[in-house]
């Protein structure tokens, strides 16, 4: 029996579960300008996956890297969800969100 697929599947499940709240918190505290953090982490994990000898670990690192890349898109989508009222906005960033709302309503 080969258990590697189950291990990778479980790891990817956990990675996605971890990345979702991280994206929400990043947008809440730093806004969409924090996308570069996910880019740097994703590139580092992708590079690491190239140099790790174990196939399972390399695969998990690669999956984590591309989850970070997907997180970049999600940060921009999260801002839109906040503007729609689906997620709470950071009160310290209210002026920023209000500017976006005013800009959107003017067009």
C-alpha positions in Angstrom: 0.0 0.0 0.0 1.1 3.5 -0.8 0.2 6.1 1.9 2.0 9.1 0.3 -1.1 10.3 -1.5 -3.0 10.4 1.7 -0.1 12.3 3.5 0.1 14.9 0.7 -3.7 15.2 0.6 -3.9 15.8 4.3 -1.1 18.3 4.2 -2.7 20.2 1.4 -6.0 20.2 3.3 -4.2 21.7 6.4 -2.3 24.2 4.2 -5.5 25.5 2.7 -7.1 25.7 6.1 -4.1 27.6 7.5 -3.8 30.0 4.5 -7.5 31.1 4.6 -7.4 32.8 8.0 -3.9 34.2 7.3 -5.2 36.0 4.2 -8.1 37.4 6.2 -5.8 38.7 8.9 -3.3 40.1 6.5 -5.9 42.1 4.7 -7.5 43.2 8.0 -4.2 44.5 9.5 -2.2 45.6 6.4 -4.5 45.7 3.5 -3.8 44.4 0.0 -0.4 46.0 0.0 0.7 43.0 2.0 0.5 40.7 -1.1 4.3 40.8 -1.5 4.8 38.9 1.8 2.9 35.9 0.2 5.0 36.3 -2.9 8.3 36.1 -1.0 7.1 33.2 1.1 5.8 31.4 -2.0 9.0 31.9 -4.0 11.1 30.7 -1.0 8.9 27.6 -0.6 9.0 26.9 -4.3 12.8 27.2 -4.3 13.0 24.9 -1.3 10.9 22.3 -3.0 13.4 22.1 -5.8 16.3 21.3 -3.4 14.6 18.9 -1.0 15.4 15.2 -1.7 12.2 13.7 -0.3 9.4 13.5 -2.9 6.6 13.9 -0.3 8.2 16.8 1.4 9.1 18.5 -1.9 5.5 18.0 -3.0 4.1 19.5 0.2 6.5 22.5 -0.1 5.4 23.1 -3.7 1.7 22.9 -2.7 2.3 25.4 0.1 4.1 27.7 -2.4 1.2 27.7 -4.8 -1.2 28.2 -1.9 0.7 31.4 -1.1 0.5 32.5 -4.7 -3.3 31.8 -4.7 -3.4 33.8 -1.4 -2.2 36.9 -3.4 -5.3 36.8 -5.5 -7.4 36.2 -2.3 -6.0 39.3 -0.6 -7.4 41.4 -3.4 -10.7 39.5 -3.3 -10.8 39.9 0.5 -10.7 43.6 0.2 -13.7 43.5 -2.1 -15.5 41.2 0.4 -14.8 43.7 3.2 -16.2 46.5 1.0 -19.4 44.5 0.5 -19.7 44.1 4.2 -19.2 40.4 4.2 -16.2 40.7 6.5 -15.4 43.3 9.2 -13.2 46.2 8.3 -10.4 47.3 10.5 -11.6 50.4 12.3 -8.0 51.8 12.1 -8.3 51.6 8.3 -11.9 53.0 8.0 -10.7 56.1 6.1 -9.1 53.9 3.4 -12.2 51.8 3.0 -14.4 54.9 2.9 -12.3 56.4 0.1 -12.7 53.3 -1.9 -16.5 53.3 -1.3 -16.7 57.0 -2.3 -14.7 56.3 -5.4 -16.9 53.3 -6.3 -20.2 55.2 -5.8 -19.0 58.2 -7.8 -18.4 56.0 -10.9 
